[in-house]
Amino acid sequence: MPRMRPDFTKSPYFVDEPGNWHLKSGAPKQLQLELEDYINSLAVIEEAGTINGNRIQFP
């Protein structure tokens, strides 16, 4: 099963460096919040609705 790719990773502001995801300067505030929320969600491994910290979305 393919993994869901967060929408912010498709932005031209997103920089995908291994172990150092970040946004280029000038990124919209909403995009900054999405990345921050995603990074914070990875710290909570045993949260309901997640597997290994990855949020599971049902159609």
N, C-alpha and C positions, 0 to 999 in steps of 0.2 A: 504494500500500500504506500503510495507516495506521501511524503510529508507536506503539510500545508506551509506555503511560503508566506510569511507576514507581508502585508501590503507595503509597509515602509521600505522593504528591501528592493522594491521595484522603482523607487524614487531616484532621480539623478543626484540627489543630495546624499544618498546612502553610500558609505565607504565600507566594503566588506574585506577588512583585513583580519586574518585569522587571530582570534583572541582579542580583537580590538575593534569591534563594530562601533562606528560613530557616524555623525552627520557632518557634512561640509558646513562652513559658516554660511549664514543666511537661510538656513532651513526653516520652513514655516513652523510656528509654535506647535501646531497639531501634530506634525511629524515628530518633533522632539518629544512630545508627550507619549506618542505611540511607542517609540523606541525605548524610552525610560520605563514604561509600563511592561514592555516585553522583557527587558533585562531584569527588572524586579521580579517578574513572575517566575523566572528561571531559578531564583533563590529559594522558592517554596516548592519543594519536590513532592511533598505529600498532600497537596491541596486537592480537594474534591474536584473531579472533572479533568484531572491531568494524569499523564503517564510520564514519569521521569521529568517532570517539570514542563512538559509540553501540553498545552491546553487542547482538549479534544472537543471538536465542534461537530454537532450532529445536524444533519440537514433539516 
